[in-house]
Amino acid sequence: MPTEDELFSAVDALLEEVAQDDLPSPEERKRLREAAGLSQEQVARALKSRRETIGNWESGVTEPRPPKRAAYARLLEGLAARFPAPATDAPAAPPAPAVPEAFTSPAPAPAPVPAAEAPAAPAPVAAVGPTPAVGPAPAAKPAASSRRPDANKAAKRPAATAAVDGRFENGPLAVIDVDDEGQVVAYCVGGLVLDVPAKTIPALVDWTVEEARLGQARLHRYGKDADPVLVLTPAALERYGLPAELSPEERRAGRLSAGHKVVKQIAQAGQQLTQRGFGAWARVYRAPEGSRRRCVQLCIPAWGALPVDEWDDKNDPKLPTMHAADLARFLGTYAERVMTPRGTTAVTGLELMTALRPPTRAQKDEATGEFKQAFNDDALTRPYDVVECEVPDEHPVLKGKYARHHQRTPAEMLMEEPYNWCRPLTDDECVNPYLVAIDVNMAFAAATNGLTVGLNGPTHLTGNPKFDPALPGSWLVDLSHVDLSRVRVDGRAVDAERLPSPFTPTGERPTGPAWYATPTVAYAVELGFDVAPIEAYVRTQTGRYLDPWYKRLRDAYVTTMADLGVTTAMGGSEFLDAMARSKDADPALNLVLKAIKATAKGGIGKLRQRNRGQVPYYEPWPALERATWRPDIRAAVLAGVRVSMHRKMLKTAAAAGVYPVAIGTDALVYPSPGPSPLDFLPHTPEGKPAPGTFRLGVSPGMVKHQGTQTVLWAEQQFEEHGGVFNIANLIRTDQSAGEGE
């Protein structure tokens, strides 16, 4: 049965296509283009057309046809919002009030649409700002507003101020609070403060939909606009008759009881709640009105909406005492750079995949003129049959296959997980006084860059199939013969005893056949070894599904680091010094950074979301109904993380003769003569990082300094723990380093 979100998406897509059916007159098309300072050639390039074609559209000789008609309509409607026709009789509108510099925060910037997709408006309009989404702003009386210069500290102003979608001119979200005078106010991004007249939650929802102009434009032309989010402070909870915290029974249920007065108010007002009810993340909506969604999300931190391990600093929590304006800046900056939060960072990370690669679109039947739903070729469109080796132990497909507590072997289960490996130091390594930990930036996101994944269901290959690195999936193959001592890197041998195996999370050498994701088997071939699969489950429809997801998170991460004073141009000691300063540069932006990293890691984890006690063992749990429940894709990403790290370990060992002594997920520990990564990372005679080795820098996939300890400290840890632990998890000068990665 389709979910409410799926129904909303299908309706939104149909309404969008219908709304784009009419175009302005040819004369108006020309006026809008010239008002924006765009040439016919620029528009033609964006729409993958010829300049003469644009000229014909502007002269009325020909009319655009689908699919370019929808993209052209989107451009024209965006330009019309920015460059309205000159008024002849009405007096000129007064200039907009100046925004104090202290309140400027980054303007929303839609993610770029990959070139392979049908073009949309943002490309040609980049010089004058992103194009507003299709549809004029709803008529509404202006909301009372003010700006309070001392209420909030903003991120740096971008070099060029982007145009804002008029429908969402007040940003993606607001924090609802009560000021010192007892007035309910909404703190928005950029320091804007709106007076809120609503006396009840239903009235607050209606005010948000009709007057507040909150929300966020879609990230893909086939996607949907993000619903506005209202974050309710404790003072707002009290004002609207909501409890400061949920009762034990309500916490177990995850929502208010159906008999609560606010739940009844919502029903009496003709509004609805989703099946999740009124919990920490509640969605309240009315039936759509024409092409407009009328839905608002409520975020209640006091009920656990913003978990400290994802959205806050668990060692020094800041959200409980953060001013409402700073909270709006924090969440608003995250929303503008990533997307409007939908729940936990993990949930938001998964939703971002769908927002950037929508599964469906509306397609017109040329024979009947009716619109129907069509699947997009580059997206995950529906759940497929699962593969036994790829699913976790509690999956229904395994019922009756194994005893309840049977420990599946590598030959029965795909075990692509991050490294958790540690070894004793050699006598030569103990001569070094230090152990230095380096950490791979955004390791999970970096592994998705350019990764080919399967978009359809599995095909079972039997009879010793030939390995094909172009086919994503799972392969049963024996890699126990791979001997790293036979590997030559740049003509040099490496000490295999001091390196982990690239084929297991524990770093131990395989002992027989096991299931591996395609990137792992491909790496064995890259090292020069023959592989002979026994069987496989592969996907024949493939694509780089996660590329736009990676780019969106990469840009968010790099931009936020730049705001904290660390840029991509930095390397070596300059980078290390800037990273040290960034920890204290701006607490709110450091929380944004942490949330971005948690979004990347959590989104990948959600691809194989497990049963968290919602249902009995072997019974289906809700996540299995998602098209994005794809454990094979998660396995490919984790395999990519491990393989990339091992490749650089080999290069580093060959270049400088240094080897890691421990690895924990994406952190590596190296013996070092000095306390800095610069003391052991290899460089060329010109002082540049040795090619293919770990490189200091801010970009995803590069490394930063995680912490330093002495070799004596490590020896004490081994004595205390009996050697059964991983020092990579303990070496952190900054205890927040690596969180969310």
C-alpha positions in Angstrom: 0.0 0.0 0.0 1.5 3.4 -0.9 2.6 5.7 1.9 1.3 9.2 2.4 4.7 10.6 1.2 4.5 8.5 -2.0 1.0 9.8 -2.7 2.0 13.4 -2.0 5.0 13.0 -4.4 2.9 11.6 -7.2 0.3 14.4 -6.8 3.0 17.0 -6.7 4.6 15.8 -9.9 1.3 15.8 -11.7 0.4 19.2 -10.5 3.8 20.5 -11.6 3.4 19.2 -15.1 -0.1 20.6 -15.4 1.0 24.0 -14.0 3.7 24.3 -16.7 1.2 23.8 -19.6 0.8 27.6 -20.3 3.6 29.9 -21.3 3.9 33.7 -21.4 3.4 35.4 -24.7 6.5 35.4 -27.0 7.0 39.1 -26.3 7.1 38.5 -22.6 9.5 35.6 -23.0 12.0 37.9 -24.7 11.5 40.7 -22.1 12.2 38.3 -19.3 15.4 37.0 -20.8 16.7 40.5 -21.6 15.7 41.7 -18.1 18.0 39.0 -16.7 20.8 39.9 -19.0 20.8 36.5 -20.6 21.6 35.8 -24.2 19.6 33.4 -26.4 22.8 31.4 -26.6 22.9 31.0 -22.8 19.3 29.8 -22.6 19.9 27.5 -25.6 22.9 25.8 -23.9 21.0 25.3 -20.7 18.0 23.7 -22.5 20.2 21.7 -24.9 18.7 23.5 -27.8 19.9 25.7 -30.7 20.0 29.5 -30.4 17.7 29.7 -33.4 15.2 27.6 -31.6 15.1 30.1 -28.7 14.6 32.9 -31.2 11.7 31.1 -32.8 10.1 30.6 -29.3 10.5 34.3 -28.6 9.0 35.4 -32.0 6.1 32.9 -31.8 7.2 31.0 -34.9 7.3 27.7 -33.0 6.4 26.5 -29.5 8.5 24.4 -27.2 7.5 20.7 -26.8 8.0 18.3 -23.8 10.3 17.7 -22.1 12.0 21.1 -22.8 8.7 22.9 -22.5 8.6 22.2 -18.7 12.1 23.3 -18.2 11.5 26.5 -20.3 8.4 27.2 -18.3 10.3 26.9 -15.1 12.9 29.4 -16.3 10.3 31.9 -17.4 8.3 31.7 -14.2 11.4 32.1 -12.1 12.4 35.1 -14.1 8.9 36.5 -13.8 9.1 36.4 -10.1 12.4 38.2 -10.1 11.7 40.7 -13.0 7.9 41.4 -12.9 6.4 43.5 -15.7 6.7 47.3 -15.0 3.6 48.8 -13.3 2.1 51.7 -15.2 -0.4 53.1 -12.8 0.5 51.8 -9.4 3.0 53.8 -7.3 6.4 52.4 -6.9 6.9 50.0 -4.0 9.2 51.3 -1.2 12.7 49.7 -1.2 13.1 46.6 1.0 14.6 47.3 4.4 18.4 46.8 4.6 19.5 43.6 6.3 22.1 44.3 9.0 25.4 42.5 8.2 25.2 40.8 11.6 22.2 38.9 10.5 23.1 37.7 7.1 23.3 33.9 6.6 24.0 32.0 3.5 21.1 32.2 1.0 19.5 29.0 -0.1 21.3 27.5 -3.2 19.6 24.6 -5.0 21.9 21.7 -5.7 23.2 21.5 -9.3 21.2 19.1 -11.5 23.6 16.5 -13.1 24.2 17.1 -16.7 22.6 13.8 -17.6 19.2 15.0 -16.5 16.9 17.1 -18.5 18.0 20.7 -17.9 16.2 23.0 -15.5 16.3 26.7 -15.0 19.2 27.2 -12.5 22.0 26.8 -15.0 21.4 29.9 -17.2 20.2 32.0 -14.3 23.4 31.4 -12.2 24.6 34.9 -13.0 21.6 36.5 -11.5 20.7 34.0 -8.7 18.9 30.7 -8.6 15.5 30.4 -10.2 12.5 30.2 -7.9 10.5 27.0 -8.1 7.5 26.9 -10.4 4.4 28.7 -9.2 3.8 32.2 -7.8 3.9 32.9 -4.1 0.5 32.5 -2.5 -1.5 35.6 -1.7 -1.2 36.4 1.9 -1.1 39.4 4.2 2.4 40.3 5.2 3.6 38.8 8.5 4.7 41.3 11.1 8.5 41.2 11.3 11.5 42.9 12.8 15.2 42.3 13.1 17.0 42.1 16.3 20.7 42.9 15.9 21.9 41.4 19.1 19.9 38.2 18.9 22.0 36.1 16.6 25.4 35.8 15.0 25.5 34.9 11.3 27.7 32.9 9.1 29.8 34.8 6.5 27.9 36.5 3.7 28.5 34.7 0.4 30.3 36.6 -2.4 27.1 37.1 -4.4 23.7 37.2 -2.7 21.3 34.8 -4.4 17.7 35.5 -5.3 15.3 33.9 -2.9 12.1 32.0 -3.9 9.3 34.4 -3.1 7.2 31.7 -1.6 9.9 30.9 0.9 11.5 34.3 1.4 11.7 33.8 5.2 13.7 30.7 5.0 13.2 27.0 5.4 12.3 27.0 9.1 11.6 29.0 12.3 12.1 28.6 16.0 8.9 29.5 17.9 9.6 31.1 21.2 8.0 33.6 23.7 9.9 36.9 24.2 10.3 38.9 27.4 7.0 40.7 26.7 5.0 37.5 26.5 4.7 37.7 22.7 5.0 34.5 20.6 7.7 35.1 18.0 9.3 33.1 15.2 13.1 33.4 14.8 14.0 32.8 11.2 17.3 32.6 9.3 19.2 35.8 8.8 18.0 37.3 12.0 14.4 37.9 10.9 11.9 37.8 13.7 8.2 37.4 13.0 5.3 38.2 15.4 3.1 35.1 15.7 -0.6 35.8 16.3 -1.6 32.1 16.6 -3.1 31.1 19.9 -3.3 27.3 19.3 -1.3 24.7 17.4 -3.9 24.4 14.6 -3.8 28.2 14.2 0.0 28.1 14.2 -0.1 25.6 11.4 -2.5 27.7 9.4 -0.4 30.9 10.0 2.7 29.0 8.8 1.0 27.8 5.6 -0.9 31.0 4.7 1.3 33.9 5.9 4.8 32.9 7.2 6.4 32.2 3.8 8.5 29.4 5.2 9.8 26.4 3.3 12.4 25.3 0.8 12.4 24.8 -3.0 12.8 21.3 -4.3 16.3 20.1 -5.0 15.4 18.3 -8.2 12.8 19.4 -10.8 10.9 16.1 -10.3 11.1 16.4 -6.5 8.8 18.3 -4.1 9.3 21.4 -2.1 10.3 20.9 1.5 7.5 21.6 4.1 8.3 24.3 6.6 9.6 23.3 10.0 8.7 24.9 13.3 11.0 24.2 16.2 9.1 24.7 19.5 11.1 25.8 22.5 10.0 24.9 26.1 8.3 28.3 26.4 6.4 27.7 23.2 5.3 24.3 24.5 3.9 25.8 27.6 2.1 28.6 25.7 0.4 26.1 23.3 -0.6 23.6 26.0 2.0 20.9 25.3 3.9 19.1 28.0 7.5 20.0 28.8 8.3 16.3 28.4 6.5 13.1 27.4 5.2 10.7 30.1 6.9 7.3 30.3 4.0 5.8 28.4 4.1 8.5 25.7 7.9 8.0 25.4 7.4 4.3 24.7 4.7 5.1 22.1 6.8 8.0 20.7 3.8 10.4 20.7 1.1 12.1 22.7 -2.0 10.0 23.6 -4.9 10.4 21.2 -6.9 12.0 24.0 -4.6 14.9 24.6 -6.3 18.2 24.1 -3.9 19.4 21.4 -4.5 16.3 19.4 -8.2 16.9 19.7 -7.8 20.5 18.7 -6.0 19.4 15.5 -8.8 17.1 14.6 -11.5 19.7 15.4 -9.8 22.2 13.1 -10.0 19.8 10.2 -6.3 19.1 10.2 -4.6 15.7 10.2 -1.6 14.0 11.7 0.4 11.3 9.9 0.4 7.8 11.3 3.3 8.6 13.6 1.0 10.9 15.6 2.1 13.9 17.6 5.7 13.1 18.6 9.1 14.7 18.6 8.8 15.2 14.9 5.1 15.7 14.1 3.6 16.4 10.7 0.3 18.3 10.6 -1.5 19.0 7.3 -4.6 19.9 5.5 -5.7 18.4 2.2 -3.7 20.0 -0.7 -5.3 23.2 -2.2 -4.8 23.2 -5.9 -1.0 22.8 -6.5 -0.1 23.8 -3.0 0.8 21.4 -0.2 -0.4 22.6 3.2 1.8 20.7 5.5 4.0 21.8 8.5 6.5 19.8 10.5 6.9 20.4 14.2 10.2 19.7 15.8 10.3 19.5 19.6 13.9 19.2 21.0 12.6 18.8 24.6 11.0 15.5 23.5 14.2 14.2 21.9 13.9 15.6 18.3 17.6 16.6 18.2 19.6 13.8 19.8 22.8 15.0 21.4 25.0 12.4 19.6 23.9 13.7 16.2 22.9 17.4 16.6 24.9 18.5 19.6 28.3 18.2 21.3 27.8 15.3 23.7 30.8 16.4 25.7 29.5 19.9 26.1 25.9 20.1 25.1 24.9 23.5 23.7 21.3 23.2 22.5 19.6 23.2 25.9 20.8 26.7 26.6 21.0 28.0 23.1 19.1 31.2 22.3 16.2 30.6 19.9 17.8 32.9 17.3 21.1 30.9 17.5 19.1 27.7 17.2 17.4 29.1 14.1 20.8 30.0 12.6 22.2 26.6 13.4 19.3 24.6 11.9 18.7 27.1 9.1 22.3 27.0 7.9 22.1 23.2 7.9 18.8 23.3 6.0 20.2 25.7 3.4 23.4 23.7 2.8 22.0 20.1 3.2 18.2 20.1 3.3 15.4 20.9 5.7 15.8 18.4 8.6 13.3 15.5 8.5 14.2 13.9 11.8 17.5 12.4 12.9 20.5 13.2 10.8 20.4 9.6 9.5 16.8 10.0 8.4 17.6 13.3 6.7 20.6 11.7 5.0 18.4 9.1 3.5 15.7 11.6 2.5 18.4 13.7 0.8 19.1 10.7 -1.5 15.4 10.6 -2.6 15.2 14.4 -2.9 18.1 14.5 -5.3 17.0 11.3 -7.2 13.2 11.3 -7.1 11.8 7.8 -8.0 8.9 9.1 -10.1 7.8 11.8 -12.4 4.6 12.7 -14.2 4.5 11.8 -17.9 1.9 12.8 -20.4 0.3 10.1 -22.5 0.3 11.7 -26.0 -2.6 9.5 -27.1 -5.0 10.4 -24.3 -3.5 13.7 -23.0 -3.6 12.3 -19.5 -0.8 12.3 -17.0 0.5 9.1 -15.5 3.3 8.2 -13.1 6.6 7.1 -14.7 9.7 5.9 -13.0 13.0 7.7 -13.4 15.8 5.6 -14.8 18.5 7.0 -12.5 16.7 6.4 -9.2 15.8 3.6 -6.8 12.1 3.2 -7.6 10.7 0.3 -5.6 11.7 -2.5 -3.2 13.1 -5.6 -4.9 13.7 -9.2 -3.9 16.4 -9.5 -1.3 19.5 -11.8 -1.3 20.0 -14.1 1.7 23.7 -13.3 2.1 23.1 -9.5 2.1 20.4 -9.3 4.8 20.9 -9.1 8.6 20.2 -12.0 10.9 16.6 -11.0 11.8 15.3 -10.7 8.3 12.2 -12.7 7.4 13.8 -14.4 4.5 16.1 -16.2 6.9 13.3 -17.7 9.0 13.8 -21.4 9.3 17.2 -21.2 7.6 19.4 -21.1 10.7 19.0 -21.6 14.4 18.1 -18.5 16.3 21.6 -17.8 17.6 23.5 -19.3 14.7 26.6 -17.2 13.9 26.7 -16.9 10.2 30.1 -17.5 8.5 31.6 -15.3 5.8 30.5 -18.0 3.3 26.9 -17.4 4.5 26.8 -13.6 5.0 28.2 -10.6 3.3 30.5 -9.0 6.0 31.5 -5.7 4.4 32.1 -3.5 7.5 34.7 -0.8 8.4 38.1 -1.7 9.8 38.5 -2.6 13.4 42.1 -3.8 13.6 45.0 -3.4 16.0 48.4 -5.1 16.2 51.4 -5.0 18.6 54.2 -2.6 17.9 57.4 -4.0 16.6 60.7 -3.3 18.4 61.7 -0.8 15.8 58.4 1.0 16.0 58.7 1.3 19.8 61.8 3.4 19.3 59.4 6.2 18.1 58.2 8.3 21.0 54.7 9.0 19.6 51.6 7.4 18.1 49.8 9.8 15.8 46.2 9.2 14.7 44.9 10.6 11.4 41.3 10.6 10.4 39.8 10.4 6.9 37.4 13.4 6.2 33.9 12.3 5.4 35.1 8.8 4.6 31.6 7.3 4.0 30.6 10.2 1.7 33.9 10.1 -0.1 33.5 6.4 -0.9 30.2 7.2 -2.8 31.9 9.6 -5.2 31.7 7.9 -8.6 30.5 4.6 -7.1 28.4 2.5 -9.5 25.5 0.8 -7.7 22.7 -1.4 -8.8 19.3 0.2 -9.5 17.2 -3.0 -10.0 16.8 -6.4 -8.4 19.4 -9.1 -8.2 20.3 -11.6 -10.9 21.7 -14.9 -9.6 24.8 -16.1 -11.5 25.9 -19.7 -11.0 28.4 -22.2 -12.4 31.6 -20.2 -11.6 30.7 -17.0 -13.4 33.4 -14.7 -14.7 34.0 -11.7 -12.4 32.9 -8.4 -14.0 33.8 -5.3 -12.1 31.1 -3.3 -13.9 28.4 -5.4 -12.2 27.6 -4.2 -8.6 26.5 -6.9 -6.3 27.8 -9.8 -4.1 30.3 -12.5 -5.1 31.2 -15.8 -3.4 34.9 -16.2 -4.0 38.0 -17.5 -2.3 40.6 -14.8 -1.7 42.7 -16.7 0.8 45.4 -17.0 -1.8 46.0 -13.3 -1.9 49.5 -12.8 -0.4 50.4 -9.1 0.2 54.1 -10.0 0.4 54.0 -10.7 -3.3 52.6 -7.2 -4.0 54.9 -4.6 -5.5 54.1 -0.9 -5.2 56.1 1.4 -7.4 58.6 -1.5 -7.8 59.0 -2.0 -4.0 57.9 -4.8 -1.7 56.0 -4.1 1.5 56.0 -5.9 4.9 52.8 -7.8 4.7 53.0 -8.8 8.4 52.5 -5.2 9.4 49.4 -4.5 7.2 45.8 -5.7 7.6 44.2 -7.7 5.0 42.0 -5.6 2.7 39.3 -8.3 2.6 38.1 -8.5 6.2 37.0 -5.9 8.8 39.3 -7.5 11.4 42.3 -7.3 9.0 42.8 -11.1 9.2 43.6 -13.0 6.1 40.6 -15.0 4.7 40.6 -18.7 5.2 38.2 -19.8 2.4 35.3 -18.8 0.3 33.4 -15.7 1.5 30.9 -13.2 0.1 32.3 -9.9 -1.0 31.0 -6.7 -2.6 32.2 -5.9 -6.1 34.7 -3.2 -5.0 36.5 -5.7 -2.8 36.9 -8.4 -5.5 37.9 -5.7 -8.0 40.7 -4.6 -5.6 42.1 -8.2 -5.5 42.3 -8.0 -9.3 43.9 -4.6 -9.1 46.6 -6.1 -6.9 47.4 -8.6 -9.6 45.6 -11.8 -8.3 43.3 -14.1 -10.2 39.8 -14.5 -8.8 37.4 -17.3 -9.5 33.8 -16.6 -8.2 31.7 -19.6 -7.3 28.4 -17.7 -7.7 27.1 -14.2 -7.5 24.1 -11.9 -7.1 24.5 -8.9 -9.4 22.4 -5.9 -10.6 22.3 -5.4 -14.3 20.8 -1.8 -14.3 23.4 0.4 -12.9 24.2 4.0 -12.3 26.0 6.6 -10.0 22.9 7.0 -7.9 24.8 8.6 -5.0 26.8 11.2 -7.0 24.5 14.2 -6.4 24.2 13.2 -2.7 27.9 13.2 -2.4 28.3 16.5 -4.1 25.6 18.2 -2.0 27.3 17.0 1.3 30.8 17.7 0.0 29.8 21.3 -0.8 28.1 21.7 2.6 31.1 20.4 4.4 33.7 22.4 2.5 31.6 25.6 2.7 31.2 25.2 6.5 34.9 24.5 7.0 35.7 27.6 5.0 33.4 29.6 7.3 35.5 28.2 10.2 38.7 29.3 8.5 39.8 26.1 6.8 39.9 26.2 3.0 40.7 23.7 0.3 43.8 25.7 -0.7 45.5 24.9 2.6 47.8 22.0 3.2 50.6 20.9 5.6 51.2 23.0 8.7 48.9 25.8 7.5 46.0 23.3 7.4 46.9 21.8 10.8 47.0 25.3 12.4 43.7 26.3 10.8 42.0 23.1 12.0 43.2 23.7 15.5 41.8 27.3 15.5 38.5 26.1 13.9 37.5 24.2 17.1 36.8 27.5 18.9 35.9 29.7 15.9 32.1 29.4 16.1 30.2 26.9 18.3 27.0 27.0 16.1 28.9 26.3 12.9 30.8 23.5 14.5 27.5 21.9 15.3 26.5 22.4 11.7 29.7 20.6 10.7 29.1 17.7 13.0 25.5 17.4 11.7 26.7 17.3 8.1 29.2 14.5 8.9 26.5 12.6 10.9 24.2 13.0 7.9 26.7 11.3 5.6 27.4 8.4 7.9 23.8 7.9 9.1 22.4 8.1 5.6 24.6 5.2 4.5 23.7 3.2 7.6 20.0 3.7 6.8 20.4 1.7 3.6 20.5 -1.4 5.8 18.3 -0.2 8.8 17.8 -3.1 11.1 14.9 -4.1 13.2 15.3 -2.1 16.4 12.8 -4.1 18.4 9.7 -2.8 16.6 8.6 -6.3 15.7 9.5 -9.8 16.7 12.5 -11.6 15.1 11.9 -12.7 11.5 8.9 -10.4 11.2 9.0 -7.6 8.6 9.8 -4.2 10.0 8.8 -0.9 8.3 12.1 0.0 6.8 11.9 -3.1 4.5 9.1 -1.4 2.5 11.4 1.4 1.3 13.0 1.5 -2.1 16.0 2.8 -0.3 16.4 -0.3 1.9 19.4 -1.6 -0.1 22.0 -3.5 2.0 24.0 -4.2 -1.1 24.7 -0.5 -1.7 25.7 0.0 1.9 28.1 -2.9 1.6 29.6 -1.5 -1.6 30.2 1.9 0.2 31.9 0.3 3.2 34.0 -1.9 0.9 35.0 1.3 -0.9 36.1 2.9 2.4 38.2 -0.1 3.4 39.8 -0.5 -0.1 40.6 3.2 -0.5 42.3 3.2 2.9 44.3 0.0 2.1 45.4 1.4 -1.2 46.9 4.5 0.5 48.4 2.3 3.2 50.3 0.4 0.6 51.5 3.6 -1.1 52.6 5.1 2.2 54.4 1.9 3.2 56.3 1.8 -0.1 57.2 5.5 0.0 58.4 5.8 3.6 58.4 2.4 5.2 55.8 3.3 7.8 52.9 1.1 8.7 49.7 1.6 10.7 49.4 -0.2 14.1 45.7 0.3 14.5 42.6 1.3 12.5 39.2 2.1 13.8 36.6 2.8 11.1 38.2 5.8 9.3 41.0 6.6 11.8 44.6 5.2 11.4 47.3 5.2 14.0 51.0 5.4 13.0 54.2 5.4 15.0 56.0 8.7 14.6 59.2 10.4 15.6 57.2 13.6 16.3 53.7 14.5 17.5 52.4 15.8 14.1 51.2 13.9 11.0 53.9 15.9 9.2 56.5 13.9 11.1 55.7 10.6 9.4 53.6 11.2 6.2 55.9 10.9 3.2 56.7 13.8 0.9 58.5 14.3 -2.4 61.9 16.1 -2.5 59.9 19.2 -3.5 58.0 19.0 -0.2 54.7 17.8 -1.7 52.7 14.8 -0.4 53.9 11.6 -2.1 51.5 10.6 -4.8 48.8 8.2 -3.7 49.5 8.4 0.0 47.4 10.0 2.8 47.3 13.7 2.2 46.4 16.5 4.8 43.6 18.7 3.7 40.0 19.6 4.1 38.4 17.8 1.1 36.5 14.5 1.7 38.9 11.6 1.4 41.9 13.7 2.6 43.0 13.4 6.3 43.3 15.5 9.4 45.0 15.1 12.7 42.8 13.2 15.2 45.2 13.0 18.1 48.6 12.1 19.5 49.7 9.8 22.4 53.0 8.4 23.5 54.2 4.9 22.9 54.5 4.5 26.6 50.8 5.3 26.9 49.9 2.6 24.4 52.0 0.0 26.3 50.1 0.8 29.5 46.8 0.5 27.6 47.8 -3.0 26.3 48.7 -4.1 29.8 45.5 -2.8 31.3 43.2 -4.3 28.7 45.2 -7.5 28.0 45.7 -6.5 24.4 42.0 -7.0 23.5 41.1 -3.5 22.4 41.8 -1.0 19.7 43.9 2.0 20.5 42.6 3.8 17.4 39.4 4.4 19.3 41.2 6.1 22.2 43.8 8.4 20.6 42.0 11.6 20.4 43.5 14.9 21.5 40.1 16.4 20.7 37.4 14.1 22.1 34.9 15.3 19.5 37.2 14.4 16.6 35.7 11.9 14.2 32.1 12.2 15.6 29.6 11.6 13.0 32.1 10.2 10.5 
